[in-house]
Amino acid sequence: MLPFKTLIVPDKKSAIPVYLQIANKFVTLISEGTLKPGSALPSTREMASLLQLHRKTIVAAYEELFVQDWIETIPRKGVLVSQHLPDIKPRIFKANKKRSAYGLATGFSLPDNILNSSFRINASGHRLIINDGFPDIRIAPVDLLVKEYRRLCHRPAVQRLAIYGEQAGSMNLRKELVRFLADTRGIDCQPSNMLMSRGAQMSLFIAAGIILRPGATVIVAEPNYHLADQIFQQYGAKLVKVPVDHNGIDVDMIEKICKKKKPDLLYIIPHHHHPTTVTLGGDRRMKLLQLIRQYNLAVIEDDYDYDFHYSSSPILPLASADHGGNVIYIGSLTKTLSPSMRFGYMIAAENFINEAIRLRRMINIRGDDLMEEALATLFHDGSMQRHLKKSVKLYHQRRDYLCALLKKELGDVVSFEVPQGGMAIWVKFNKKYSLPAISRKASQKGLYISDGSAYNIGSVNQNAIRMGF
Amino acid sequence: MLPFKTLIVPDKKSAIPVYLQIANKFVTLISEGTLKPGSALPSTREMASLLQLHRKTIVAAYEELFVQDWIETIPRKGVLVSQHLPDIKPRIFKANKKRSAYGLATGFSLPDNILNSSFRINASGHRLIINDGFPDIRIAPVDLLVKEYRRLCHRPAVQRLAIYGEQAGSMNLRKELVRFLADTRGIDCQPSNMLMSRGAQMSLFIAAGIILRPGATVIVAEPNYHLADQIFQQYGAKLVKVPVDHNGIDVDMIEKICKKKKPDLLYIIPHHHHPTTVTLGGDRRMKLLQLIRQYNLAVIEDDYDYDFHYSSSPILPLASADHGGNVIYIGSLTKTLSPSMRFGYMIAAENFINEAIRLRRMINIRGDDLMEEALATLFHDGSMQRHLKKSVKLYHQRRDYLCALLKKELGDVVSFEVPQGGMAIWVKFNKKYSLPAISRKASQKGLYISDGSAYNIGSVNQNAIRMGF
């Protein structure tokens, strides 16, 4: 073993955290060849005792090296220096002399009406990332959920549950959600009005798939959540764009459109609209509800982060009012848990849910029934509700902190309105500053910041990005 | 507390298992009103000591009661008699005087080209179920997987992993699968040829969505996996049905069709075809490959349970041969784990995978990256491979056992061929016996058996069902 104690001497007064100092030292040792590929590192315990540091510091340092691909964990061997080092462009699979059939492009040609999407965060190579507004998994009750999941797996009834789950998703979870939605946003529905899905996105894809046929028209906001627009176009629908101001979508214009020709669908995000974060004003809401009833307008209300609002009197969703069965309400639990745990739901009239169940089966035969059952338990015993209360408080503080910081540090560069909810601020940059250029320069310094192109899906250059907190 | 020791006296010599006797006694006590709704039951430990039985017996009895909805578990209160008893038709949610907007049907009308599906197992009320061939979750390494998942959740890198996963699914898992597929079925591909999805079904939905436009033609087997036919029709495609005999699909007929007009897609299940379980013969396979190259035919090869074959020399998938990049190969890990854990993958040329990634994001923004990482570890340390070996042996024995039993007990009623793989036997009933009648009668005795209608999607009455082992 190398004399790590003399090789690694962290400076506790440095601005660089100790764990990063250690990780950086290892990177040097590996890239200089002092530590050879495949050689074993001391365990975190040993290393902690060698360097007289807390073991958590060593764990964090190893994690950093692992994330950067410098080391790997091999069962029963421990932590080794990677065989494939990041500076040597890894070629993990030997190229075959004879080219594989999958080395070619398809022999048949592809239809060309699939849309491109440039919305992609490339995390690698960036130390810091300003994202679109993702939940913080560290505060989420993921561990409780997984514990409950394991407990369920040990029950004798697991086989039956795992094979013959309910088609619309766990009945226990739907019952819990019916109560939760009544309590938190006044929605009056039954479990038979609800379909569980893999995140709100899938609910949206399914709902749109039932309503839209090629040539259909959809009213959307401009700008709009880009993946919603893509879905509608994928189904061959035509978008009718209606502007958004600080009070939400322009409802008068929706009325004008309806008067001319009733559209097949209205897609709306009344709370913390994506990307602009504005909330639909109360008077517009009333007027819109009247239009929905009058025209029997099919509406998808995407309310993906209602649970995170910071004003004392939030406006209730359209779904909670008298809408004649026309509103399909879509919600998400992913924001309350972790981006990797996708739980979404759709609420609609029963005839609609029955169609949705059929389409869902074609796309995804079933959800993870056991995980849904585990989640139902967390609602039943109040863990989810408690977590939500805590995290709303936390995100509220973070919002205020980020707003203050933006005003102080970038007051002459950006403008924004304080969002009433959600996990992001819609930050407009002064036209003098070009976002693509900022994004490029930031990237060179290890900071990922969107170049704003994902939000420019219309003809307008927003020169704005969402900043998650 | 009731004097359970005198109330419950199990008869150890009875043919009814002790745990069921106990459960039944409880049902009597509850339905007679001796045990009131909401009243607490002794813990399993107490009860075991009271009745001087093993605790596992009591756990099983409580499970039975739980499954039947007689009892419920309330955190920090223990096990209680349900508030909503199964004999009183439960009306969990009070009907509102004023009818909820979701109590209506939608005000707008729905397009009517969504297909119906009668394929549904109603487990409730059935003690025994003959299913389509589902894996046995009790032997699967689900617990190992969940343990690994929890371990990942505790790592400092979890936040990054959970937010910024790879678009095509975990890179580690795809690397492991590339090795696994090369080892087990000679497929030569790279991680960039692979997209992870929620089960094989979603891969099928995505692949078809890229290839098919309204009016397209698809060659399918008759009979065929019903949810595949539904997907193609959902996309507005026309089915061209080609018969299946004991050597698989009729390849000569496929050639004739191609000569007339090249179809847009061929959908094929060469191994253990669903529902008939036949495997495509070697000579037909060669001829089909030649057709695929000659016509640049787009092919979806659905190979959902290749891993479960019991003959010594299985035929390799089309995807492993020279197909000019035209074969889209779809596989599943769900059969190796649990029906509730949906892991599927698609292998195709890179240009196709890139389109598939775009469509996948519209449907399901991402998979469960953490669970995929956990699964990669199980492949990396060999747990999955070991489990697979063990379970293939077990299903092999079960197949032989069920075949012998069918021959012995129902030899004059049914006919079948021993399947080379998979988890089900395609059992044809003598025309004298009508499956819907058998199904009805069996149901009255607590046995679920399909009425065969799900397999009659063509014009032919198969009078046959799949029996899973």
Contacts between the chains, C-beta under 8 A, distances in Angstrom:
chain1	res1	chain2	res2	distance
A	59	B	156	7.0
A	60	B	156	5.4
A	63	B	155	6.2
A	63	B	156	4.7
A	63	B	157	4.9
A	66	B	157	6.7
A	67	B	157	5.0
A	67	B	160	6.5
A	75	B	377	7.9
A	75	B	380	7.3
A	75	B	381	4.2
A	92	B	175	6.4
A	92	B	191	7.8
A	93	B	178	6.7
A	93	B	190	5.7
A	93	B	191	7.8
A	96	B	188	6.5
A	100	B	188	3.9
A	100	B	189	6.2
A	100	B	190	7.9
A	101	B	188	7.4
A	101	B	319	7.7
A	101	B	321	7.3
A	101	B	322	5.7
A	101	B	323	5.0
A	101	B	324	6.2
A	101	B	325	5.5
A	101	B	326	8.0
A	101	B	327	7.2
A	102	B	188	6.8
A	102	B	189	4.3
A	102	B	190	7.1
A	102	B	193	4.5
A	102	B	325	6.4
A	102	B	347	6.7
A	102	B	348	7.2
A	102	B	349	5.8
A	102	B	350	7.7
A	103	B	190	8.0
A	103	B	325	7.8
A	104	B	324	6.4
A	104	B	325	3.7
A	104	B	349	5.9
A	105	B	325	5.9
A	105	B	349	5.2
A	105	B	350	7.3
A	105	B	351	4.6
A	106	B	298	7.1
A	106	B	325	4.9
A	106	B	326	6.1
A	106	B	348	7.2
A	106	B	349	4.6
A	106	B	351	6.2
A	106	B	352	5.3
A	107	B	293	7.5
A	107	B	296	3.6
A	107	B	324	4.3
A	107	B	325	5.5
A	107	B	326	4.6
A	108	B	211	7.8
A	108	B	296	5.0
A	108	B	297	7.0
A	108	B	298	4.2
A	108	B	326	6.0
A	110	B	210	6.4
A	110	B	211	7.5
A	110	B	351	7.1
A	110	B	352	7.0
A	110	B	355	6.1
A	111	B	210	7.4
A	111	B	211	7.4
A	111	B	213	5.6
A	114	B	210	6.7
A	114	B	355	5.3
A	114	B	358	5.8
A	114	B	359	6.6
A	115	B	358	6.9
A	116	B	358	7.1
A	117	B	358	6.0
A	117	B	361	6.8
A	120	B	167	7.0
A	121	B	164	5.7
A	123	B	160	6.4
A	123	B	163	7.8
A	123	B	164	3.7
A	129	B	164	7.3
A	131	B	163	6.8
A	134	B	163	5.0
A	136	B	159	7.1
A	137	B	158	6.1
A	137	B	159	5.3
A	137	B	162	4.8
A	137	B	163	7.6
A	138	B	158	7.7
A	138	B	159	6.1
A	142	B	153	5.3
A	143	B	150	6.9
A	143	B	153	6.0
A	143	B	154	7.5
A	146	B	146	6.5
A	146	B	149	6.1
A	146	B	150	4.9
A	146	B	153	6.3
A	147	B	150	7.5
A	149	B	146	6.1
A	150	B	143	6.9
A	150	B	146	4.9
A	150	B	147	7.5
A	150	B	150	7.4
A	153	B	142	5.3
A	153	B	143	6.0
A	153	B	146	6.3
A	154	B	143	7.5
A	155	B	63	6.3
A	156	B	59	7.1
A	156	B	60	5.6
A	156	B	63	4.8
A	157	B	63	5.0
A	157	B	66	6.9
A	157	B	67	5.1
A	158	B	137	6.1
A	158	B	138	7.7
A	159	B	136	7.2
A	159	B	137	5.3
A	159	B	138	6.1
A	160	B	67	6.8
A	160	B	123	6.4
A	161	B	340	7.5
A	162	B	137	4.8
A	162	B	338	4.9
A	162	B	339	5.4
A	162	B	340	4.2
A	163	B	123	7.8
A	163	B	131	6.8
A	163	B	134	5.0
A	163	B	137	7.6
A	163	B	339	5.1
A	163	B	340	7.9
A	164	B	121	5.7
A	164	B	123	3.6
A	164	B	129	7.3
A	165	B	340	6.7
A	167	B	120	7.0
A	175	B	92	6.4
A	178	B	93	6.6
A	188	B	96	6.4
A	188	B	100	3.9
A	188	B	101	7.5
A	188	B	102	6.9
A	189	B	100	6.2
A	189	B	102	4.3
A	190	B	93	5.8
A	190	B	100	7.9
A	190	B	102	7.1
A	190	B	103	7.9
A	191	B	92	8.0
A	191	B	93	8.0
A	193	B	102	4.5
A	198	B	198	6.1
A	198	B	364	4.9
A	199	B	364	6.6
A	199	B	365	6.0
A	201	B	361	7.9
A	201	B	362	7.3
A	201	B	363	7.1
A	201	B	364	6.3
A	201	B	365	4.8
A	202	B	363	6.0
A	202	B	364	5.3
A	205	B	362	5.8
A	205	B	363	4.9
A	205	B	364	8.0
A	209	B	234	8.0
A	210	B	110	6.4
A	210	B	111	7.4
A	210	B	114	6.7
A	211	B	108	7.8
A	211	B	110	7.5
A	211	B	111	7.4
A	213	B	111	5.6
A	214	B	214	6.7
A	227	B	361	6.6
A	227	B	362	6.0
A	227	B	365	7.4
A	230	B	362	5.5
A	231	B	362	5.0
A	234	B	359	7.3
A	234	B	362	6.1
A	293	B	107	7.5
A	296	B	107	3.6
A	296	B	108	5.0
A	297	B	108	7.0
A	298	B	106	7.2
A	298	B	108	4.2
A	319	B	101	7.7
A	321	B	101	7.3
A	322	B	101	5.7
A	323	B	101	4.9
A	324	B	101	6.2
A	324	B	104	6.4
A	324	B	107	4.3
A	325	B	101	5.6
A	325	B	102	6.5
A	325	B	103	7.8
A	325	B	104	3.7
A	325	B	105	5.9
A	325	B	106	4.9
A	325	B	107	5.5
A	326	B	101	8.0
A	326	B	106	6.1
A	326	B	107	4.6
A	326	B	108	6.0
A	327	B	101	7.2
A	338	B	162	4.9
A	338	B	370	7.7
A	339	B	162	5.4
A	339	B	163	5.1
A	339	B	366	7.2
A	340	B	161	7.5
A	340	B	162	4.2
A	340	B	163	7.9
A	340	B	165	6.7
A	340	B	366	7.1
A	340	B	367	7.9
A	340	B	368	5.2
A	340	B	369	4.6
A	340	B	370	4.9
A	340	B	371	7.7
A	341	B	368	6.5
A	342	B	364	7.0
A	342	B	365	7.3
A	342	B	366	7.1
A	342	B	368	7.0
A	347	B	102	6.7
A	348	B	102	7.2
A	348	B	106	7.1
A	349	B	102	5.9
A	349	B	104	5.9
A	349	B	105	5.2
A	349	B	106	4.6
A	350	B	102	7.7
A	350	B	105	7.3
A	351	B	105	4.6
A	351	B	106	6.1
A	351	B	110	7.1
A	352	B	106	5.2
A	352	B	110	7.0
A	355	B	110	6.1
A	355	B	114	5.2
A	358	B	114	5.8
A	358	B	115	6.9
A	358	B	116	7.1
A	358	B	117	5.9
A	359	B	114	6.6
A	359	B	234	7.3
A	361	B	117	6.8
A	361	B	201	7.9
A	361	B	227	6.6
A	362	B	201	7.3
A	362	B	205	5.8
A	362	B	227	6.0
A	362	B	230	5.6
A	362	B	231	5.0
A	362	B	234	6.1
A	363	B	201	7.1
A	363	B	202	6.0
A	363	B	205	4.9
A	363	B	363	6.2
A	364	B	198	4.9
A	364	B	199	6.6
A	364	B	201	6.3
A	364	B	202	5.3
A	364	B	205	7.9
A	364	B	342	7.0
A	364	B	364	7.3
A	365	B	199	6.0
A	365	B	201	4.8
A	365	B	227	7.4
A	365	B	342	7.3
A	366	B	339	7.3
A	366	B	340	7.1
A	366	B	342	7.2
A	367	B	340	7.9
A	368	B	340	5.2
A	368	B	341	6.5
A	368	B	342	7.0
A	369	B	340	4.6
A	370	B	338	7.7
A	370	B	340	5.0
A	371	B	340	7.7
A	377	B	75	7.8
A	380	B	74	7.9
A	380	B	75	7.3
A	381	B	75	4.1
A	381	B	76	7.9
